[in-house]
Amino acid sequence: MISIISKSFTSTIYDVFILVLIVFLTASIFMWIALPMVLFSIRNEIKKLNQAIQDYVSKNK
């Protein structure tokens, strides 16, 4: 009886560890996909802001 419980408990720990590993790997893959998209979006917004500032400055000279 004790050996069955300990095997079941060990199996549960390994199952949780594998589940955490799968979730971590999935999240890191999504981050490698999403991070460049976010950075390009920020870059484009900064370019638009820079252009708007240049237009404003040149208009008010």
Buried (B, 14 or more C-beta within 10 A) or exposed (E): EEEEEEEEEEEEEEEEEEEEEEEEEEEEEEEEEEEEEEEEEEEEEEEEEEEEEEEEEEEEE
